[in-house]
């Protein structure tokens, strides 16, 4: 496995490699969920590349950029153990030697969900993803479905900017109790960790309601919210339902939808979602 923090050196490595390549973009502090993405990348292509970069552009002024967990030594060992070919771990000055003059913007897809509670977040995401695609030029890029809004936006980025690559979505990796694996889970207290699986359980409850014939978005959202609030000490930040794959508002559920959940605990904001295929 070769590692570098240099764009120029990475391009040299990739130029000498052969076959199709797959990129797994990450912010580090890797866990088994990331390794599931790596496994998919290795199945998809001859060369597997992992990027590790905590991107400041996607953090708001009151968010946890400085507190975001980092452990490069551990990350590199995990990547090597799972057969990653190249790890690109630039610092901020390498990725942004100057403040970007050209900004990428979003319209509708960043005006809902995390785009409301985290203004500028997805603009920061597509800026760094666009840069990674241009630096690495992979044939495939692999993203987890836990960040489904991000996944849907990145797919639109590829479509709108004619990137010559395929986006692969991978099912959310979960703990045995259903909690979606996340680097932020380490910030939960012991009691919060015991409560956190209620998020996935509530989404499952919502799916069951829809499958049983409930079509009112308002009713399902209320039921999912009540389910979580009676089981956690944290605060429900948002429960939303939008159409899939275009993130449009839904009043009556008569199509494929996604239930999105965001819950705030004392030092962590956790997100999860569930795609519900609807045959009504």
Secondary structure, DSSP 8 states (H G I E B T S, - for coil): -EEES-HHHHHHHHHH--S-EEEEEE-S---HHHHHHHHHHHHH-SEEEEEE---GGGS-TTS-TTTS---HHHHHHHHHHTT-SEEE---HHHH-SS--SS----SGGGSSTHHHHTTTHHHHHHHHHHHHHHHH--SEEEEEGGGHHHHHHHHHHHHHTT-SSEEEEE---B-TTS-B--GGGGGS-HHHHHHHTHHHHHHHHHHHHHHTT--BHHHHHHHHHHHHHTT-SSEEEEEEEEETTT--B-SB--S-EEEEEEEE-SS-EEEEEEEE----
